Amino acid sequence: MIFFVVFWKDKWVDECKLMQLFPKLYPISSNHGRSVCKDGMWTSTCWQWCLVWRRNRYQWVIDQEREFIM
Protein backbone atom coordinates (compact mmCIF):
# COMPACT_ATOMS: atom_id res chain seq x y z
CA MET A 1 0.00 0.00 0.00
CA ILE A 2 1.32 3.43 -0.96
CA PHE A 3 0.34 6.41 1.14
CA PHE A 4 0.71 9.97 -0.11
CA VAL A 5 0.58 13.01 2.13
CA VAL A 6 -1.20 15.92 0.47
CA PHE A 7 1.12 18.90 0.81
CA TRP A 8 -1.34 21.60 1.96
CA LYS A 9 -4.33 19.65 3.29
CA ASP A 10 -3.00 16.75 5.40
CA LYS A 11 -1.64 17.03 8.93
CA TRP A 12 2.04 16.26 8.62
CA VAL A 13 3.98 19.14 10.20
CA ASP A 14 3.57 19.32 13.99
CA GLU A 15 0.17 17.64 13.49
CA CYS A 16 -1.06 20.73 11.63
CA LYS A 17 -2.13 21.41 8.07
CA LEU A 18 0.16 23.73 6.13
CA MET A 19 -2.89 25.58 4.80
CA GLN A 20 -3.61 26.60 8.42
CA LEU A 21 0.00 27.35 9.36
CA PHE A 22 0.58 29.49 6.25
CA PRO A 23 -2.81 31.01 5.35
CA LYS A 24 -1.33 33.71 3.07
CA LEU A 25 0.48 31.17 0.91
CA TYR A 26 -2.29 28.62 0.47
CA PRO A 27 -4.71 30.75 -1.61
CA ILE A 28 -2.05 31.66 -4.17
CA SER A 29 -0.58 28.17 -4.46
CA SER A 30 -1.08 26.31 -7.74
CA ASN A 31 -0.64 22.90 -6.16
CA HIS A 32 -3.52 22.46 -3.69
CA GLY A 33 -4.02 18.73 -4.21
CA ARG A 34 -0.47 17.55 -4.85
CA SER A 35 1.47 15.21 -2.62
CA VAL A 36 4.60 16.21 -0.70
CA CYS A 37 6.79 14.06 -2.95
CA LYS A 38 5.63 16.01 -6.03
CA ASP A 39 6.30 19.45 -4.50
CA GLY A 40 10.01 19.06 -3.95
CA MET A 41 13.12 17.14 -4.85
CA TRP A 42 16.49 16.11 -3.47
CA THR A 43 19.46 18.11 -4.70
CA SER A 44 22.68 16.54 -3.44
CA THR A 45 21.90 16.10 0.28
CA CYS A 46 19.30 18.88 0.60
CA TRP A 47 15.55 18.88 0.02
CA GLN A 48 14.48 21.69 -2.35
CA TRP A 49 10.85 22.79 -2.43
CA CYS A 50 9.36 23.40 -5.90
CA LEU A 51 6.44 25.65 -5.06
CA VAL A 52 4.38 27.20 -7.84
CA TRP A 53 2.37 30.40 -7.38
CA ARG A 54 -0.67 31.62 -9.33
CA ARG A 55 0.38 35.26 -9.16
CA ASN A 56 3.21 37.52 -8.05
CA ARG A 57 3.66 37.63 -4.29
CA TYR A 58 3.51 40.74 -2.12
CA GLN A 59 6.28 41.33 0.42
CA TRP A 60 4.18 40.04 3.35
CA VAL A 61 3.58 36.80 1.43
CA ILE A 62 7.29 36.48 0.58
CA ASP A 63 8.05 36.88 4.31
CA GLN A 64 5.70 33.98 5.10
CA GLU A 65 7.28 31.91 2.31
CA ARG A 66 10.72 32.43 3.89
CA GLU A 67 9.31 31.34 7.25
CA PHE A 68 7.85 28.24 5.62
CA ILE A 69 11.13 27.28 3.94
CA MET A 70 13.06 27.65 7.19
PyMOL commands that place a pseudoatom at each C-alpha (Angstrom):
pseudoatom trace, name=CA, resn=MET, resi=1, chain=A, elem=C, hetatm=0, pos=[0.000, 0.000, 0.000]
pseudoatom trace, name=CA, resn=ILE, resi=2, chain=A, elem=C, hetatm=0, pos=[1.323, 3.429, -0.964]
pseudoatom trace, name=CA, resn=PHE, resi=3, chain=A, elem=C, hetatm=0, pos=[0.337, 6.409, 1.138]
pseudoatom trace, name=CA, resn=PHE, resi=4, chain=A, elem=C, hetatm=0, pos=[0.707, 9.969, -0.110]
pseudoatom trace, name=CA, resn=VAL, resi=5, chain=A, elem=C, hetatm=0, pos=[0.582, 13.008, 2.133]
pseudoatom trace, name=CA, resn=VAL, resi=6, chain=A, elem=C, hetatm=0, pos=[-1.204, 15.921, 0.473]
pseudoatom trace, name=CA, resn=PHE, resi=7, chain=A, elem=C, hetatm=0, pos=[1.122, 18.897, 0.812]
pseudoatom trace, name=CA, resn=TRP, resi=8, chain=A, elem=C, hetatm=0, pos=[-1.338, 21.599, 1.959]
pseudoatom trace, name=CA, resn=LYS, resi=9, chain=A, elem=C, hetatm=0, pos=[-4.328, 19.647, 3.289]
pseudoatom trace, name=CA, resn=ASP, resi=10, chain=A, elem=C, hetatm=0, pos=[-2.995, 16.749, 5.403]
pseudoatom trace, name=CA, resn=LYS, resi=11, chain=A, elem=C, hetatm=0, pos=[-1.644, 17.026, 8.934]
pseudoatom trace, name=CA, resn=TRP, resi=12, chain=A, elem=C, hetatm=0, pos=[2.045, 16.259, 8.616]
pseudoatom trace, name=CA, resn=VAL, resi=13, chain=A, elem=C, hetatm=0, pos=[3.983, 19.136, 10.201]
pseudoatom trace, name=CA, resn=ASP, resi=14, chain=A, elem=C, hetatm=0, pos=[3.567, 19.315, 13.989]
pseudoatom trace, name=CA, resn=GLU, resi=15, chain=A, elem=C, hetatm=0, pos=[0.170, 17.640, 13.489]
pseudoatom trace, name=CA, resn=CYS, resi=16, chain=A, elem=C, hetatm=0, pos=[-1.057, 20.732, 11.629]
pseudoatom trace, name=CA, resn=LYS, resi=17, chain=A, elem=C, hetatm=0, pos=[-2.127, 21.412, 8.072]
pseudoatom trace, name=CA, resn=LEU, resi=18, chain=A, elem=C, hetatm=0, pos=[0.158, 23.731, 6.128]
pseudoatom trace, name=CA, resn=MET, resi=19, chain=A, elem=C, hetatm=0, pos=[-2.891, 25.579, 4.796]
pseudoatom trace, name=CA, resn=GLN, resi=20, chain=A, elem=C, hetatm=0, pos=[-3.614, 26.599, 8.416]
pseudoatom trace, name=CA, resn=LEU, resi=21, chain=A, elem=C, hetatm=0, pos=[0.000, 27.350, 9.357]
pseudoatom trace, name=CA, resn=PHE, resi=22, chain=A, elem=C, hetatm=0, pos=[0.580, 29.487, 6.250]
pseudoatom trace, name=CA, resn=PRO, resi=23, chain=A, elem=C, hetatm=0, pos=[-2.809, 31.011, 5.346]
pseudoatom trace, name=CA, resn=LYS, resi=24, chain=A, elem=C, hetatm=0, pos=[-1.329, 33.705, 3.073]
pseudoatom trace, name=CA, resn=LEU, resi=25, chain=A, elem=C, hetatm=0, pos=[0.483, 31.165, 0.913]
pseudoatom trace, name=CA, resn=TYR, resi=26, chain=A, elem=C, hetatm=0, pos=[-2.288, 28.619, 0.466]
pseudoatom trace, name=CA, resn=PRO, resi=27, chain=A, elem=C, hetatm=0, pos=[-4.710, 30.748, -1.612]
pseudoatom trace, name=CA, resn=ILE, resi=28, chain=A, elem=C, hetatm=0, pos=[-2.048, 31.660, -4.173]
pseudoatom trace, name=CA, resn=SER, resi=29, chain=A, elem=C, hetatm=0, pos=[-0.583, 28.166, -4.460]
pseudoatom trace, name=CA, resn=SER, resi=30, chain=A, elem=C, hetatm=0, pos=[-1.084, 26.313, -7.737]
pseudoatom trace, name=CA, resn=ASN, resi=31, chain=A, elem=C, hetatm=0, pos=[-0.642, 22.902, -6.158]
pseudoatom trace, name=CA, resn=HIS, resi=32, chain=A, elem=C, hetatm=0, pos=[-3.523, 22.458, -3.692]
pseudoatom trace, name=CA, resn=GLY, resi=33, chain=A, elem=C, hetatm=0, pos=[-4.020, 18.735, -4.211]
pseudoatom trace, name=CA, resn=ARG, resi=34, chain=A, elem=C, hetatm=0, pos=[-0.474, 17.548, -4.851]
pseudoatom trace, name=CA, resn=SER, resi=35, chain=A, elem=C, hetatm=0, pos=[1.467, 15.207, -2.625]
pseudoatom trace, name=CA, resn=VAL, resi=36, chain=A, elem=C, hetatm=0, pos=[4.597, 16.209, -0.701]
pseudoatom trace, name=CA, resn=CYS, resi=37, chain=A, elem=C, hetatm=0, pos=[6.789, 14.056, -2.949]
pseudoatom trace, name=CA, resn=LYS, resi=38, chain=A, elem=C, hetatm=0, pos=[5.625, 16.012, -6.034]
pseudoatom trace, name=CA, resn=ASP, resi=39, chain=A, elem=C, hetatm=0, pos=[6.297, 19.451, -4.496]
pseudoatom trace, name=CA, resn=GLY, resi=40, chain=A, elem=C, hetatm=0, pos=[10.009, 19.060, -3.947]
pseudoatom trace, name=CA, resn=MET, resi=41, chain=A, elem=C, hetatm=0, pos=[13.117, 17.140, -4.853]
pseudoatom trace, name=CA, resn=TRP, resi=42, chain=A, elem=C, hetatm=0, pos=[16.488, 16.109, -3.467]
pseudoatom trace, name=CA, resn=THR, resi=43, chain=A, elem=C, hetatm=0, pos=[19.460, 18.105, -4.704]
pseudoatom trace, name=CA, resn=SER, resi=44, chain=A, elem=C, hetatm=0, pos=[22.678, 16.544, -3.436]
pseudoatom trace, name=CA, resn=THR, resi=45, chain=A, elem=C, hetatm=0, pos=[21.901, 16.103, 0.277]
pseudoatom trace, name=CA, resn=CYS, resi=46, chain=A, elem=C, hetatm=0, pos=[19.299, 18.875, 0.604]
pseudoatom trace, name=CA, resn=TRP, resi=47, chain=A, elem=C, hetatm=0, pos=[15.547, 18.884, 0.021]
pseudoatom trace, name=CA, resn=GLN, resi=48, chain=A, elem=C, hetatm=0, pos=[14.484, 21.692, -2.354]
pseudoatom trace, name=CA, resn=TRP, resi=49, chain=A, elem=C, hetatm=0, pos=[10.846, 22.789, -2.429]
pseudoatom trace, name=CA, resn=CYS, resi=50, chain=A, elem=C, hetatm=0, pos=[9.355, 23.403, -5.898]
pseudoatom trace, name=CA, resn=LEU, resi=51, chain=A, elem=C, hetatm=0, pos=[6.437, 25.649, -5.055]
pseudoatom trace, name=CA, resn=VAL, resi=52, chain=A, elem=C, hetatm=0, pos=[4.377, 27.205, -7.845]
pseudoatom trace, name=CA, resn=TRP, resi=53, chain=A, elem=C, hetatm=0, pos=[2.365, 30.397, -7.376]
pseudoatom trace, name=CA, resn=ARG, resi=54, chain=A, elem=C, hetatm=0, pos=[-0.667, 31.624, -9.329]
pseudoatom trace, name=CA, resn=ARG, resi=55, chain=A, elem=C, hetatm=0, pos=[0.384, 35.264, -9.158]
pseudoatom trace, name=CA, resn=ASN, resi=56, chain=A, elem=C, hetatm=0, pos=[3.208, 37.523, -8.052]
pseudoatom trace, name=CA, resn=ARG, resi=57, chain=A, elem=C, hetatm=0, pos=[3.661, 37.631, -4.291]
pseudoatom trace, name=CA, resn=TYR, resi=58, chain=A, elem=C, hetatm=0, pos=[3.505, 40.740, -2.117]
pseudoatom trace, name=CA, resn=GLN, resi=59, chain=A, elem=C, hetatm=0, pos=[6.277, 41.326, 0.423]
pseudoatom trace, name=CA, resn=TRP, resi=60, chain=A, elem=C, hetatm=0, pos=[4.182, 40.038, 3.355]
pseudoatom trace, name=CA, resn=VAL, resi=61, chain=A, elem=C, hetatm=0, pos=[3.580, 36.805, 1.426]
pseudoatom trace, name=CA, resn=ILE, resi=62, chain=A, elem=C, hetatm=0, pos=[7.288, 36.481, 0.583]
pseudoatom trace, name=CA, resn=ASP, resi=63, chain=A, elem=C, hetatm=0, pos=[8.046, 36.876, 4.308]
pseudoatom trace, name=CA, resn=GLN, resi=64, chain=A, elem=C, hetatm=0, pos=[5.702, 33.979, 5.097]
pseudoatom trace, name=CA, resn=GLU, resi=65, chain=A, elem=C, hetatm=0, pos=[7.279, 31.911, 2.311]
pseudoatom trace, name=CA, resn=ARG, resi=66, chain=A, elem=C, hetatm=0, pos=[10.717, 32.433, 3.894]
pseudoatom trace, name=CA, resn=GLU, resi=67, chain=A, elem=C, hetatm=0, pos=[9.312, 31.341, 7.255]
pseudoatom trace, name=CA, resn=PHE, resi=68, chain=A, elem=C, hetatm=0, pos=[7.851, 28.237, 5.619]
pseudoatom trace, name=CA, resn=ILE, resi=69, chain=A, elem=C, hetatm=0, pos=[11.129, 27.277, 3.937]
pseudoatom trace, name=CA, resn=MET, resi=70, chain=A, elem=C, hetatm=0, pos=[13.065, 27.647, 7.194]
for i in range(1, 70): cmd.bond("trace and resi %d" % i, "trace and resi %d" % (i + 1))
show_as sticks, trace
zoom trace
